[in-house]
Amino acid sequence: MFAKIEQIPLFVRKTNLRVMVTISEREETIGRAIVHAAFQVHKKLGPGLVERIYEVCLTHLLRSQGLSVARQVDVPITFDEMVFDEGLRLDLLVEGLVIVEIKAVELVNPVWQAQVLSHLKLTKLHLGYLINFNVVLAKDGIRRFVM
C-alpha cells in the first residue's frame, strides 16, 4: 500500500514564487501530533519557564502517543568532503522525520527561523517546527517550515 502524498505550497523568501513541496501523510500526521502536544503543554504550564521543561514535557506527550522522540540529537555535517561530528544539535527529532526547535523567549530572533531551515537542508528532512512557549497564546508561538 502506498502512502498518500500531498502538495503543500511554500512561499520562497520575498518573492511571489510558489514552490510545491511534497510531504508524506506520515509527516503530516506527526506534525499534527507535535502541534497538538505543544498546545497541551502550553495550556498546562503556561509561559515563563525554561526551554528544558517544555522539551521534556513535549517529549513525554509525544512518546505517550507512541511516537519515537530523540532529544538533543547531534547530527554530523559534511563540509569540503569532511565529516564533522560537532555539526549541529536538534532539540527534538520525532520519528526520524520531523525537527522541532524549542524556545522560551520574549522575542523570536529571525536567525532561529533560518536555523530550522538550515537544519532541514543539512539533514535532508522536509518538515520542521520552531515552537516558542513564552507567548500568551500558543498559536502565536508555533512556526512550521517545509523544505
Number of C-alpha atoms within 10 A of each C-alpha: 3 4 8 9 13 13 11 15 13 14 13 11 8 6 7 8 11 12 13 14 14 14 18 17 13 14 19 15 10 19 21 12 16 22 19 14 19 26 20 16 21 22 13 9 14 17 20 13 13 13 17 13 13 23 20 13 17 24 22 15 19 20 14 10 10 9 17 13 19 16 15 13 14 13 16 15 15 12 9 5 7 8 11 12 11 10 13 18 15 17 19 23 20 22 15 13 17 20 28 23 23 22 21 20 17 12 11 15 9 8 9 14 18 12 14 23 22 14 21 20 12 15 15 11 17 20 22 26 22 21 24 25 29 22 19 13 14 20 15 12 22 17 16 14 16 19 19
